């Protein structure tokens, strides 16, 4: 019972933090940003960040109906589905804006649609008691999740290799990013390590159950 309560509190805490972070990043306007164009320049990934972290609202059935089969599946699959797109899209949006690189947009949109569809379906059905799927359908969802996750991991690796290449071409860039000549190399390399590390950890935790 104690472990169950701690798990519910953890999910509630994560969902609350994610939604608050999404709201602050979307709605807060610093004094030095007087227009939307200023916000987009100073915080180029703010819309992507807000959209991705607002997806935490889909975890509500994991709190209100935690024993439902679909709610349990959503809890197990959420980070496997969420983490690779989240780190990849924020890197693309942030550093892509600095380097005027837009080729990632259509591919990421195509890959993001099944992620949201699976999460939304499990969230919706998580409010209904009992399993709505047969064993074969559950296996199909898991295999589909695995395939989508692998596709996103491949894209994440490609994006990070590109980011690493940009950083290598600006070895003296430090952390300045006012223009392309002052590419934030140190920050970019930290993002590469952190994003690949986060993706690897979610796969390890999922494999360990």
N, C-alpha and C positions, 0 to 999 in steps of 0.2 A: 504493500500500500504506500509506504514512504517513497519508494522508487517511482511509483506511478504518479504520485503528487508532485515530486520534483520534476518529472518529465513534463507534466502539464504546465507547471510554473515556468519551465525553461522555454517551452513553445510560446507561451503567453508573453514572456519577456522579449523573446526574439521578435515576435510579430509587432509588439508595441514599439520597440526601438526602430524597426524597419519602417513602419508607417510614419512615425514621428520624423525620422530622418528624411523620408521622401517628401513630407509636407514642408519641412524647413527648407530643404534645398529648392523646392519649387516655388515657395511663396515668399521667402525672406529676400529682401533686396538691400544690400549694403549701401551706406550713404554715398559711396563713390560711384555707384552704378545708377545713373539717372534714367537710363532707357534700357529696353530689351536688348538692343545691340551691344550695350556695355556688359550686360549680364552674360550674353552668349560669348563675348570675347574673354571675360574673366573666368567664367565657369562653363566651358564648352560642353561638358558632359552632364549638365544639371538636369536636362529633360530626360535623358536616358537613365540617369541615376534614379530620378523620381519615379519613372515608369516601372523600372525593374523592382525597386524596393517596395512599391505599392502592391506588387504581386503577393506579398506576405499576407494580405487579407484572405487569400485562398486557404490559409491554414486554419480558419475559424472552425471547421468541422472537427479538426484534430483536438480542439479544446472542448467543444460543446457535445461532441459525440465520439469520444476517443476509441470506443470499442468497435465501431463500425469497420467493416473490412476495407472499404474504399478510403476511409480516413486513415487507417493504418498504412495502406499503400502509399497514400499521398505523403505521409510523414516519412516513410522510408525513401521515397523517390525524389522528394522536393529538392534537396541539395544536389543530387546527381543531375537533375534537370536544370537547376537554377545556376549553379556556380560557373560552369564553362561559358554559357552565354553572357552572364553578368560581367565577368572579368574581360571577356573578349570585346563586348560592345563598348564598355567604358574606355578601354584602351583605344579602340578604333575611333570613337567619337572625340576623345581628348587629344590624342596625338595625331589622328587623322586630320583634325581641324588645323593643327599647327602646320602640318605638311601638305595641306590641301589635297588629301587622298580620300576619294569618295567611292572607290571600286567595291568597298566592303558592304555597301548599303543593301543592294538587292539580295545578295546571297544570305546575309544575316537575317533579313526579313523573311525569306523563304524558310530558313531553318528555325526561326523563332515561332512561327505559326503552330507547328505541331507541339512544341514545348508548352505553349499557353493552352492549347486545346486539351492535352492530356491532363495538365494540372487543373484546368477549369472543370473538366468532366469528373475527375475524382473528387474535387471539392464539392460540386453540386450533388453528386451521389452520396457523398459522405454524410449528408444530413438525413439520409434515409437508412433506417435500421436494416441490418442484414445485408448479405452480399447480393449485388445486382449482376454479377458476372459468374460464368461457369469457370471451371479450372482452366480450360483451354483459352478462354478469353483473358483471364488473368495472366497466363503465360505470354499471350500475344502482346499485352500491354507492357510487360516487363521486357520482352525482346525488342519491342519498338522503342522503349525508353533507352535501352542499351545502345541500339543503332543510332538514335538521335544524339545521345551523349557522345558516342565515338566521333560522329561527324563534327560536333561542336569542339571536341578536344583537338581534332585535326586542325580545325580553323583557328583555335586558340594558339596552337603551336606555330602555325604559319604566320599569324599576326605578331606573335612574340619574336619570331625570327626576323620579320621585317622591322620591328621596333628596335631590336638589337642592332640591325644593320644601320638604321638611322643614327643610333647613338654612337656607333663606331665611326661614322663619317663626321661627327662633331665632337672629337675627343676633349676639346677645351670648353664645351658648352656649360659645364657646371649645372646649376639648377635654374638658369635664366631661360625664359621662353617668350620674350617679347616678340621675336620674329624667328624665321627659319634659321638665321645665322646663329641664334642663341638657343639652339635646341637643348631642352633640359635633360642632358645625358644621365646624370646621376639619378634623377627621379625616374627616368625611363628604365634604367637597369634595375632599380628597386621594384618597379612595377612588374618587370619580367619575372624576377625571382618570386615575388609574392603571388602573382596570378598562377603561374605553373605549380607552385607549391600548394596553393589552395585547391586547385583542380585535382592534384595527386592525392591530397588528404581526403577529399570527399569520396574518391574511388576506393581508397583503402578502408575508410570507415564503412562504406556500403558493403564491401567484400567481407568485412568482419561482422556484418550484421548490426 
